[in-house]
Amino acid sequence: MKVLWKCARVAGLALLLTGLNVLGAEAAPDEVIRKTAEEVIAAIKADKGIQAGDRSKAYALIDQKVLPHFDFTRMTRLAVGRNWNQASLDQQKQLVEEFRDLLVRTYASSLSQYKDQVLQIKGTENQPGDTEAVVHSVILPSGGQAIPIDYSMEKMGDGWKVYDIRVDGVSLVTNYRSEFTDIVRRGGVDGLIKALDDKRKLADKR
């Protein structure tokens, strides 16, 4: 669980360094990330409240810069894995909402961890006309070792959206899938919904 939380925290910092603000549906995926990094970093540096861990301000920044640019339905479906088809439509909706809220709170705690790290884009795996892409980047901590971050993205009607993040080769959704599978095995889909709600509440206390 500690490894999963660390992975999510690093992924959250990488995500929030990019912000994924709207640059138009025609912008290339790596360009979307590169152009908006400066904007989000500037917002973090300018807000002492976020730096001090003000959750309400962190949530507001995430809501404005991040949430519209994630495919949380696909992200949740991948994390839940084959058990997704066992869930009713109402349960699927609850799973998406709970998983999104958990990630928002995980990422919010990452905002106050920003300490002049630099995000470098290293290239993109896709061809003209592709609707899937992987954007390769690294976070360069001050005085630390570079951390590879890969964004799996898909092109939708309103632009490119992220559905997975790999931190040093470790997939965020794959990590969650292993844990979620065990929870569903013990308590069914409703048990997973409750577990996600419990995790969200715990994240609020961190």
C-alpha positions as CSV (number, residue, x, y, z in Angstrom):
1,M,0.0,0.0,0.0
2,K,2.9,2.4,0.8
3,V,4.3,1.8,-2.7
4,L,0.9,2.4,-4.3
5,W,0.5,5.7,-2.3
6,K,4.0,6.8,-3.3
7,C,3.4,6.0,-6.9
8,A,0.1,8.0,-6.8
9,R,1.8,11.0,-5.1
10,V,4.6,11.2,-7.7
11,A,2.0,10.7,-10.5
12,G,0.0,13.5,-8.9
13,L,2.9,15.9,-8.9
14,A,3.7,15.1,-12.5
15,L,0.0,15.5,-13.4
16,L,-0.2,18.8,-11.6
17,L,3.0,20.1,-13.2
18,T,1.3,19.8,-16.5
19,G,-2.2,20.9,-15.6
20,L,-3.4,19.8,-19.1
21,N,-5.2,23.1,-19.7
22,V,-7.2,23.4,-23.0
23,L,-5.0,24.4,-25.9
24,G,-7.4,23.3,-28.6
25,A,-8.4,19.8,-29.9
26,E,-5.7,20.0,-32.6
27,A,-2.8,20.5,-30.3
28,A,-0.4,17.5,-30.2
29,P,-0.4,15.6,-26.9
30,D,3.1,16.6,-26.0
31,E,2.4,20.2,-26.9
32,V,-0.6,20.2,-24.6
33,I,1.6,19.1,-21.7
34,R,4.6,21.3,-22.5
35,K,2.7,24.5,-23.0
36,T,0.6,24.3,-19.8
37,A,3.4,23.2,-17.4
38,E,4.5,26.8,-17.0
39,E,0.9,27.9,-16.2
40,V,0.4,25.4,-13.5
41,I,3.8,25.9,-11.9
42,A,3.2,29.7,-11.9
43,A,-0.1,29.1,-10.1
44,I,1.6,27.0,-7.4
45,K,4.4,29.4,-6.9
46,A,2.0,32.4,-6.6
47,D,-0.3,30.8,-4.0
48,K,1.2,30.5,-0.6
49,G,-2.0,28.8,0.6
50,I,-1.4,25.9,-1.8
51,Q,2.2,25.7,-0.8
52,A,1.1,25.5,2.9
53,G,-1.3,22.7,2.2
54,D,-4.6,24.5,1.9
55,R,-6.9,21.7,0.5
56,S,-9.7,24.0,-0.6
57,K,-7.3,25.9,-2.9
58,A,-5.7,22.8,-4.1
59,Y,-9.1,21.3,-5.0
60,A,-10.0,24.4,-6.9
61,L,-6.8,24.3,-8.9
62,I,-7.3,20.7,-9.7
63,D,-10.9,21.3,-10.7
64,Q,-9.9,24.1,-13.1
65,K,-6.8,22.6,-14.6
66,V,-7.0,18.8,-14.4
67,L,-10.4,17.2,-14.1
68,P,-11.8,18.3,-17.5
69,H,-8.8,16.6,-19.2
70,F,-9.0,13.1,-17.7
71,D,-11.0,10.2,-19.0
72,F,-12.0,9.0,-15.5
73,T,-14.4,6.4,-16.9
74,R,-11.7,4.6,-18.9
75,M,-9.2,5.1,-16.0
76,T,-11.6,3.5,-13.5
77,R,-12.6,0.7,-15.9
78,L,-8.9,-0.2,-16.4
79,A,-8.3,-0.1,-12.7
80,V,-11.3,-2.3,-11.9
81,G,-10.4,-4.7,-14.7
82,R,-12.6,-7.7,-15.5
83,N,-14.8,-6.9,-12.4
84,W,-16.1,-3.8,-14.2
85,N,-18.6,-5.9,-16.2
86,Q,-20.0,-7.3,-12.9
87,A,-21.0,-3.9,-11.8
88,S,-24.4,-2.4,-12.7
89,L,-24.6,1.0,-14.4
90,D,-25.3,2.7,-11.1
91,Q,-22.3,0.9,-9.5
92,Q,-20.1,1.8,-12.4
93,K,-21.1,5.5,-11.9
94,Q,-20.3,5.3,-8.2
95,L,-16.9,3.6,-8.9
96,V,-15.9,6.4,-11.3
97,E,-17.0,9.1,-8.8
98,E,-15.2,7.5,-5.8
99,F,-12.0,6.8,-7.8
100,R,-12.0,10.3,-9.2
101,D,-12.4,11.8,-5.7
102,L,-9.7,9.6,-4.3
103,L,-7.2,10.7,-7.0
104,V,-8.2,14.3,-6.5
105,R,-7.3,14.1,-2.9
106,T,-4.1,12.2,-3.5
107,Y,-3.0,14.8,-6.1
108,A,-4.0,17.7,-3.9
109,S,-1.5,16.6,-1.3
110,S,1.1,16.6,-4.1
111,L,0.7,20.3,-4.7
112,S,2.4,21.3,-1.5
113,Q,5.3,19.0,-2.4
114,Y,6.4,21.2,-5.3
115,K,9.9,22.4,-4.7
116,D,11.2,23.7,-8.0
117,Q,11.1,20.4,-9.8
118,V,11.4,20.6,-13.6
119,L,9.3,18.6,-16.0
120,Q,11.0,17.8,-19.3
121,I,9.2,16.3,-22.3
122,K,11.2,13.6,-23.9
123,G,9.0,12.6,-26.9
124,T,5.8,11.1,-28.0
125,E,4.8,7.7,-29.3
126,N,2.1,8.2,-32.0
127,Q,1.6,8.7,-35.7
128,P,-0.5,11.3,-37.6
129,G,-4.1,10.2,-37.4
130,D,-3.6,8.1,-34.2
131,T,-6.1,8.5,-31.5
132,E,-3.8,7.0,-28.8
133,A,-0.4,8.4,-27.7
134,V,2.2,8.0,-25.0
135,V,4.0,11.2,-23.9
136,H,7.4,10.5,-22.3
137,S,8.7,12.9,-19.7
138,V,10.9,13.1,-16.7
139,I,10.7,15.1,-13.4
140,L,14.0,16.5,-12.4
141,P,14.0,17.1,-8.6
142,S,16.4,19.6,-7.2
143,G,19.5,17.6,-6.3
144,G,17.7,14.3,-6.9
145,Q,17.5,11.5,-9.4
146,A,15.3,12.0,-12.5
147,I,12.0,10.2,-12.4
148,P,10.5,9.0,-15.7
149,I,6.8,9.8,-16.2
150,D,4.8,8.5,-19.1
151,Y,1.3,9.8,-19.9
152,S,-1.1,7.4,-21.8
153,M,-3.5,9.6,-23.7
154,E,-6.4,9.3,-26.1
155,K,-7.9,11.8,-28.5
156,M,-11.5,12.5,-27.9
157,G,-14.0,15.0,-29.3
158,D,-12.8,17.7,-27.0
159,G,-9.1,17.0,-27.2
160,W,-6.4,14.7,-25.7
161,K,-7.2,13.1,-22.3
162,V,-5.1,11.1,-19.9
163,Y,-6.2,7.6,-18.9
164,D,-3.1,6.3,-17.2
165,I,0.2,7.5,-15.8
166,R,3.4,5.4,-15.5
167,V,5.9,6.4,-12.8
168,D,9.3,4.9,-13.5
169,G,7.6,2.2,-15.5
170,V,4.9,1.4,-13.0
171,S,1.3,2.0,-14.1
172,L,-1.0,3.7,-11.7
173,V,-4.1,1.9,-12.9
174,T,-2.4,-1.5,-13.0
175,N,-1.2,-1.0,-9.4
176,Y,-4.7,-0.2,-8.3
177,R,-6.1,-3.1,-10.3
178,S,-4.3,-5.7,-8.1
179,E,-5.7,-4.2,-4.9
180,F,-9.2,-3.7,-6.3
181,T,-9.3,-7.3,-7.5
182,D,-8.6,-8.5,-4.0
183,I,-11.3,-6.2,-2.5
184,V,-14.0,-7.4,-5.0
185,R,-13.1,-11.0,-4.3
186,R,-13.7,-10.4,-0.6
187,G,-16.7,-8.0,-0.6
188,G,-18.0,-7.7,-4.2
189,V,-18.4,-4.5,-6.1
190,D,-20.2,-2.8,-3.2
191,G,-17.3,-3.7,-1.0
192,L,-15.0,-1.9,-3.5
193,I,-17.2,1.2,-3.5
194,K,-17.1,1.3,0.3
195,A,-13.3,0.8,0.3
196,L,-12.8,3.7,-2.1
197,D,-15.0,5.9,0.1
198,D,-12.9,4.9,3.1
199,K,-9.7,5.6,1.2
200,R,-11.0,9.0,0.2
201,K,-11.8,9.9,3.8
202,L,-8.3,8.7,4.9
203,A,-6.7,10.9,2.2
204,D,-8.6,13.9,3.6
205,K,-6.8,13.4,6.9
206,R,-3.3,13.1,5.5
